[in-house]
Amino acid sequence: MYTDPCTIAMQSDMNQLKELIQEDLATFMDEMAPPLEICVDWVCDRFALDCDDALVDFVADCYFENQM
């Protein structure tokens, strides 16, 4: 299966962004202990992202992983 270089680059960029969000969110949560809603807002503001269901799900997963 062939994947064009632009698609590979975008996938790589998305993986890097997800890793960065996870790291920054963990630090934010450790310092502030905010509720999930504040974490979603913070991620949207910090990374200039539009809030959609996929982003909320991703932040929720990070949030509950950090709670353990």
C-alpha positions as protocol buffer text, in pm:
chain_id: "A"
residue {
  index: 1
  type: MET
  ca { x: 0 y: 0 z: 0 }
}
residue {
  index: 2
  type: TYR
  ca { x: 138 y: 338 z: -102 }
}
residue {
  index: 3
  type: THR
  ca { x: 106 y: 640 z: 123 }
}
residue {
  index: 4
  type: ASP
  ca { x: 208 y: 970 z: -26 }
}
residue {
  index: 5
  type: PRO
  ca { x: 472 y: 1182 z: 150 }
}
residue {
  index: 6
  type: CYS
  ca { x: 227 y: 1460 z: 242 }
}
residue {
  index: 7
  type: THR
  ca { x: 1 y: 1214 z: 424 }
}
residue {
  index: 8
  type: ILE
  ca { x: 300 y: 1067 z: 608 }
}
residue {
  index: 9
  type: ALA
  ca { x: 414 y: 1416 z: 710 }
}
residue {
  index: 10
  type: MET
  ca { x: 66 y: 1511 z: 835 }
}
residue {
  index: 11
  type: GLN
  ca { x: 38 y: 1187 z: 1034 }
}
residue {
  index: 12
  type: SER
  ca { x: 379 y: 1250 z: 1186 }
}
residue {
  index: 13
  type: ASP
  ca { x: 284 y: 1608 z: 1273 }
}
residue {
  index: 14
  type: MET
  ca { x: -41 y: 1488 z: 1435 }
}
residue {
  index: 15
  type: ASN
  ca { x: 146 y: 1231 z: 1643 }
}
residue {
  index: 16
  type: GLN
  ca { x: 392 y: 1497 z: 1757 }
}
residue {
  index: 17
  type: LEU
  ca { x: 104 y: 1732 z: 1843 }
}
residue {
  index: 18
  type: LYS
  ca { x: -70 y: 1461 z: 2045 }
}
residue {
  index: 19
  type: GLU
  ca { x: 249 y: 1390 z: 2238 }
}
residue {
  index: 20
  type: LEU
  ca { x: 299 y: 1759 z: 2307 }
}
residue {
  index: 21
  type: ILE
  ca { x: -63 y: 1798 z: 2422 }
}
residue {
  index: 22
  type: GLN
  ca { x: -27 y: 1498 z: 2654 }
}
residue {
  index: 23
  type: GLU
  ca { x: 292 y: 1632 z: 2811 }
}
residue {
  index: 24
  type: ASP
  ca { x: 170 y: 1989 z: 2850 }
}
residue {
  index: 25
  type: LEU
  ca { x: -170 y: 1879 z: 2980 }
}
residue {
  index: 26
  type: ALA
  ca { x: -11 y: 1652 z: 3239 }
}
residue {
  index: 27
  type: THR
  ca { x: 199 y: 1943 z: 3365 }
}
residue {
  index: 28
  type: PHE
  ca { x: -104 y: 2175 z: 3371 }
}
residue {
  index: 29
  type: MET
  ca { x: -309 y: 1917 z: 3561 }
}
residue {
  index: 30
  type: ASP
  ca { x: -33 y: 1856 z: 3815 }
}
residue {
  index: 31
  type: GLU
  ca { x: -3 y: 2228 z: 3884 }
}
residue {
  index: 32
  type: MET
  ca { x: -370 y: 2326 z: 3882 }
}
residue {
  index: 33
  type: ALA
  ca { x: -583 y: 2010 z: 3937 }
}
residue {
  index: 34
  type: PRO
  ca { x: -860 y: 2149 z: 3712 }
}
residue {
  index: 35
  type: PRO
  ca { x: -1182 y: 1972 z: 3613 }
}
residue {
  index: 36
  type: LEU
  ca { x: -1209 y: 1811 z: 3269 }
}
residue {
  index: 37
  type: GLU
  ca { x: -1400 y: 2103 z: 3115 }
}
residue {
  index: 38
  type: ILE
  ca { x: -1123 y: 2346 z: 3206 }
}
residue {
  index: 39
  type: CYS
  ca { x: -865 y: 2107 z: 3060 }
}
residue {
  index: 40
  type: VAL
  ca { x: -1051 y: 2097 z: 2727 }
}
residue {
  index: 41
  type: ASP
  ca { x: -1071 y: 2477 z: 2719 }
}
residue {
  index: 42
  type: TRP
  ca { x: -704 y: 2504 z: 2810 }
}
residue {
  index: 43
  type: VAL
  ca { x: -596 y: 2268 z: 2530 }
}
residue {
  index: 44
  type: CYS
  ca { x: -808 y: 2459 z: 2277 }
}
residue {
  index: 45
  type: ASP
  ca { x: -660 y: 2792 z: 2387 }
}
residue {
  index: 46
  type: ARG
  ca { x: -301 y: 2667 z: 2426 }
}
residue {
  index: 47
  type: PHE
  ca { x: -285 y: 2498 z: 2087 }
}
residue {
  index: 48
  type: ALA
  ca { x: -535 y: 2719 z: 1896 }
}
residue {
  index: 49
  type: LEU
  ca { x: -761 y: 2423 z: 1821 }
}
residue {
  index: 50
  type: ASP
  ca { x: -1133 y: 2409 z: 1754 }
}
residue {
  index: 51
  type: CYS
  ca { x: -1322 y: 2194 z: 2000 }
}
residue {
  index: 52
  type: ASP
  ca { x: -1479 y: 1887 z: 1843 }
}
residue {
  index: 53
  type: ASP
  ca { x: -1580 y: 1544 z: 1969 }
}
residue {
  index: 54
  type: ALA
  ca { x: -1247 y: 1386 z: 1876 }
}
residue {
  index: 55
  type: LEU
  ca { x: -1053 y: 1650 z: 2071 }
}
residue {
  index: 56
  type: VAL
  ca { x: -1279 y: 1618 z: 2376 }
}
residue {
  index: 57
  type: ASP
  ca { x: -1236 y: 1239 z: 2367 }
}
residue {
  index: 58
  type: PHE
  ca { x: -858 y: 1272 z: 2340 }
}
residue {
  index: 59
  type: VAL
  ca { x: -836 y: 1522 z: 2627 }
}
residue {
  index: 60
  type: ALA
  ca { x: -1070 y: 1306 z: 2838 }
}
residue {
  index: 61
  type: ASP
  ca { x: -849 y: 1003 z: 2778 }
}
residue {
  index: 62
  type: CYS
  ca { x: -542 y: 1201 z: 2883 }
}
residue {
  index: 63
  type: TYR
  ca { x: -729 y: 1344 z: 3181 }
}
residue {
  index: 64
  type: PHE
  ca { x: -839 y: 1007 z: 3318 }
}
residue {
  index: 65
  type: GLU
  ca { x: -498 y: 847 z: 3250 }
}
residue {
  index: 66
  type: ASN
  ca { x: -339 y: 1123 z: 3458 }
}
residue {
  index: 67
  type: GLN
  ca { x: -592 y: 1070 z: 3739 }
}
residue {
  index: 68
  type: MET
  ca { x: -474 y: 713 z: 3796 }
}
